[in-house]
């Protein structure tokens, strides 16, 4: 008999919160056992918060704030300022938010705030043509030599979220990029980089009162006032109807296979069920996907499953890269994973394994100031509580039948994207596999 040792109790993370006079939300997670601090600045942005006219501008502004500010004339000056306080500036645009982050020495947090306030509040927007050239290179990775978009993530989202802004790529389009001007960027920045849309989160060996004092002195409290944009329940857009199977033919050594299902977002009460289902399929070497599709059947070297959820909507995806002649076999294996969960609920042992791995993941989070700062800030940005114990409690409350019920719901809305050179007979077999999944639970 296997004896499962109990896990050590999870430490509690105390999060302190203040609002600066301008409206900036400031949070501190005191981690006295760490030597360094990490700062995350987050705001609502990306395609979910863009219009037809501004699509892609979140990403361009995210790039441009590094090219110089009121007090730092160019990118080198910005980089040197960060290096001086022990920082490594980073930034990213997601479909629903934009982030800026840096590590810093605990006694230099005020200097880090000064630079971030300058970048957020007073970018110069100089060197636009140079930066647009860099972004064009980034965009080029999404297209083949014929100008056809070959990015499997974007293609999948376009099918699952057809008619919704989540279907749009983060980067926009080459045609849209050519229309970007300094005036348009300044207008977009003025509307979105406002105090009410900015959350600053700090994690490390610092106290909240000291963080607040440093933020006020550095100018974070003097950012332009303004409210955050509406939440992610974005209006519909005009797009072609989605297809069950999309094939993008491009010359590559393998075909990317992406089977995707729409689910609710992280504000929905079913979000824990979504996460548990994805983890049962693929979470570690003992999970079903690893044991059956890879180790037993040898169908792929690279295959995975995950949940990718936003405020109101999200996806579960099963994905992999295989030889062109294995596309049908891998698709059928993915479909079988969902079918089995829908007909035979997972075992109690599988659910326990998922909870234990999630608990260990939470413990790992506590050892990473950057991860803590981002998670705490993201929760605040979307008005969600940050409580790891409550989060794990919702995992533990998911039942076998909750998972089976969600799997049956997924069976009615499969979307498959193939990027590569799949054979016609394999495409037909993949279509049949999706049809069988829908028919099994109609």
Residue pairs with C-beta under 8 A, 6 or more apart in sequence:
4 352
4 356
7 356
7 359
7 360
10 359
10 362
10 363
10 366
10 388
10 389
10 392
11 363
11 366
12 388
12 389
13 29
13 31
13 366
13 372
13 376
13 386
13 388
14 29
14 30
15 27
15 28
15 29
15 376
15 386
16 27
16 28
16 29
16 30
16 208
17 25
17 26
17 27
17 380
18 25
18 26
18 27
18 208
18 212
19 25
19 26
20 26
20 195
20 212
20 215
20 216
20 220
20 221
21 221
22 195
22 220
22 221
22 222
22 223
22 224
22 225
23 194
23 195
23 196
23 198
23 225
23 226
23 227
24 195
24 198
24 199
24 200
24 215
24 220
24 221
24 223
25 198
25 199
25 200
25 380
26 200
26 201
26 202
26 211
26 212
26 215
26 220
27 199
27 200
27 201
27 202
27 376
27 377
27 380
28 201
28 202
28 203
28 206
28 207
28 208
28 211
28 212
29 201
29 202
29 203
29 204
29 369
29 372
29 373
29 376
30 204
30 205
30 206
30 207
30 208
31 203
31 204
31 205
31 366
31 369
31 372
32 205
33 205
34 203
34 204
34 205
34 369
35 106
35 205
36 86
36 103
36 104
36 105
36 106
36 204
36 369
37 103
37 104
37 105
37 106
37 109
37 112
37 202
37 203
37 204
37 205
37 206
37 369
38 101
38 102
38 103
38 104
38 202
38 203
38 204
38 369
38 370
38 372
38 373
39 101
39 102
39 103
39 104
39 109
39 112
39 113
39 116
39 200
39 201
39 202
39 373
40 99
40 100
40 101
40 200
40 201
40 202
40 370
40 373
40 374
40 377
41 99
41 100
41 101
41 116
41 120
41 198
41 199
41 200
41 201
41 377
42 97
42 98
42 99
42 100
42 198
42 199
42 201
42 374
42 377
42 378
42 381
43 97
43 98
43 192
43 193
43 197
43 198
43 199
43 228
43 381
44 96
44 97
44 98
44 192
44 197
44 228
44 229
44 381
45 58
45 62
45 93
45 96
45 97
45 98
45 192
46 58
46 59
46 93
46 94
46 95
46 96
46 97
46 98
46 170
47 55
47 58
47 95
47 96
47 165
47 166
47 168
47 169
47 170
48 95
48 96
48 165
48 166
48 232
48 234
48 310
48 311
49 58
49 96
49 192
49 229
49 232
49 234
50 56
50 57
50 58
50 165
50 168
52 237
54 184
54 188
55 168
55 172
55 173
55 176
56 170
56 171
56 172
56 173
56 176
56 177
56 180
57 172
57 180
57 184
57 185
57 188
58 93
58 98
58 170
58 188
58 192
59 93
59 135
59 170
59 171
59 172
60 131
60 132
60 135
60 172
60 177
60 180
60 185
61 98
61 123
61 185
61 188
61 189
61 192
61 193
62 91
62 92
62 93
62 98
62 100
63 91
63 131
63 134
63 135
64 123
64 125
64 128
64 131
64 185
65 91
65 100
65 119
65 120
65 123
66 75
66 78
66 89
66 91
66 119
67 74
67 75
67 78
67 123
67 124
67 125
67 126
67 127
67 130
67 131
68 74
68 75
68 77
68 78
68 123
68 124
68 126
68 127
69 78
69 115
69 118
69 119
69 122
69 123
69 124
70 118
70 122
70 124
71 118
71 122
72 78
72 81
72 115
72 118
73 124
74 126
74 127
75 127
78 89
78 115
78 119
79 89
81 111
81 115
82 88
82 89
82 102
82 112
82 115
84 108
84 111
85 104
85 105
85 108
85 109
85 111
85 112
85 115
86 103
86 104
86 105
86 108
87 102
87 103
87 104
87 112
87 115
88 102
88 103
89 100
89 101
89 102
89 115
90 99
90 100
90 101
90 102
91 98
91 99
91 100
91 101
92 98
92 99
93 170
94 170
95 157
95 166
95 168
95 170
95 310
96 166
96 232
96 310
96 311
97 378
97 381
99 374
100 116
100 119
100 120
101 370
101 373
101 374
102 112
102 116
103 369
103 370
104 111
104 112
106 204
106 205
106 206
109 202
109 206
109 210
109 211
109 214
110 214
110 217
110 218
111 218
113 200
113 214
113 215
113 217
113 218
113 219
113 220
114 218
114 219
116 200
116 218
116 220
117 218
117 219
117 220
117 222
117 223
118 219
120 193
120 198
120 223
121 193
121 219
121 222
121 223
121 224
123 189
125 182
125 185
125 186
125 189
128 180
128 181
128 182
128 185
132 177
132 180
135 171
135 177
136 174
136 177
138 171
139 171
139 174
139 177
141 151
142 149
142 150
142 151
142 154
142 169
142 171
143 149
143 150
143 174
144 150
144 250
144 251
148 248
148 250
149 155
149 248
150 248
150 250
150 419
151 169
152 248
152 256
152 258
152 319
152 417
152 419
153 258
154 169
155 246
155 248
155 258
155 417
155 419
156 258
156 260
156 315
156 317
156 415
156 417
157 166
157 167
157 168
157 169
157 315
158 167
158 168
158 239
158 242
159 167
159 242
159 243
159 246
159 260
159 415
159 417
160 167
160 242
160 260
160 261
160 262
160 315
160 415
161 167
161 262
161 313
162 239
162 240
162 241
162 242
163 236
163 237
163 238
163 239
164 234
164 236
164 237
164 313
165 234
165 235
165 237
166 234
166 310
166 313
167 237
167 239
168 237
171 177
190 224
191 226
192 229
193 223
193 224
194 223
194 224
194 225
194 226
194 227
194 228
195 221
195 223
195 224
195 225
195 226
196 225
196 226
196 227
196 228
197 226
197 227
197 228
197 229
198 223
199 377
199 380
199 381
200 215
200 220
200 377
201 373
201 374
201 376
201 377
201 380
202 211
202 373
203 369
203 370
203 372
203 373
203 376
204 369
215 221
231 311
231 312
231 382
232 265
232 310
232 311
232 312
232 313
233 311
233 312
242 415
243 415
244 414
244 415
244 416
244 431
244 434
245 415
245 416
245 417
245 418
245 427
245 430
245 431
245 434
246 415
246 416
246 417
246 418
247 417
247 418
247 422
247 427
248 417
248 418
248 419
248 420
249 420
249 421
250 419
250 420
250 421
251 421
252 419
252 420
252 421
254 321
254 322
254 323
254 324
254 420
255 321
255 322
255 323
255 324
255 327
255 418
255 419
255 420
255 421
255 422
256 319
256 320
256 321
256 417
256 418
256 419
256 420
257 319
257 320
257 321
257 322
257 327
257 330
257 331
257 334
257 416
257 417
257 418
258 317
258 318
258 319
258 416
258 417
258 418
258 419
259 317
259 318
259 319
259 331
259 334
259 335
259 414
259 415
259 416
260 315
260 316
260 317
260 318
260 414
260 415
260 416
260 417
261 315
261 316
261 317
261 338
261 410
261 413
261 414
261 415
262 313
262 314
262 315
262 413
262 415
263 270
263 274
263 307
263 309
263 313
263 314
263 315
263 316
263 406
263 410
264 270
264 271
264 274
264 309
264 312
264 313
264 314
265 271
265 309
265 310
265 311
265 312
265 313
265 314
266 309
266 310
266 311
266 314
266 382
266 384
267 311
267 312
267 382
267 384
268 312
270 406
271 309
271 314
271 394
272 394
272 395
272 397
272 398
273 398
273 402
273 403
273 405
273 406
274 307
274 309
274 314
274 316
274 406
275 307
275 358
275 395
276 351
276 354
276 395
276 398
276 402
276 403
277 307
277 316
277 341
277 403
277 406
277 407
278 305
278 306
278 307
278 316
279 287
279 354
279 357
279 358
280 287
280 288
280 341
280 346
280 350
280 351
280 354
280 403
281 287
281 288
281 289
281 305
281 318
281 337
281 341
282 288
282 289
282 290
282 303
282 304
282 305
282 306
282 318
283 353
283 354
283 357
284 290
284 353
284 357
285 291
286 353
288 337
289 303
289 304
289 305
289 318
289 337
292 333
292 337
293 299
293 300
293 303
293 320
293 330
293 333
293 334
293 337
294 300
294 301
294 303
297 333
299 320
299 322
299 326
299 329
299 330
299 333
300 320
300 321
300 322
300 326
300 330
301 321
302 320
302 321
303 318
303 319
303 320
303 321
303 330
304 318
304 319
304 320
305 316
305 317
305 318
305 319
305 337
306 316
306 317
307 314
307 315
307 316
308 314
308 315
308 316
308 317
309 315
311 382
316 410
318 334
318 337
318 338
320 330
320 334
322 329
322 330
324 420
324 421
324 422
324 423
324 426
325 423
325 426
327 418
327 420
327 422
327 423
327 426
327 427
327 430
328 422
328 425
328 426
328 427
328 429
328 430
328 433
331 416
331 429
331 430
331 433
331 434
332 429
332 430
332 433
335 414
335 433
335 434
335 436
335 437
338 407
338 410
338 411
338 414
338 437
339 407
339 411
339 437
339 440
341 403
341 404
341 407
342 404
342 407
342 408
342 410
342 411
342 440
342 441
343 404
343 440
344 404
345 399
345 400
345 401
345 403
345 404
346 400
346 403
346 404
347 400
348 400
351 398
351 399
351 400
351 403
354 395
355 392
355 395
355 396
358 392
358 395
359 392
362 388
362 391
362 392
364 371
365 371
365 372
365 375
365 388
366 372
366 388
375 386
376 386
378 384
379 385
379 386
380 386
408 441
411 437
411 438
411 440
411 441
412 438
412 441
412 442
414 434
414 437
414 438
416 430
416 434
418 427
418 430
422 430
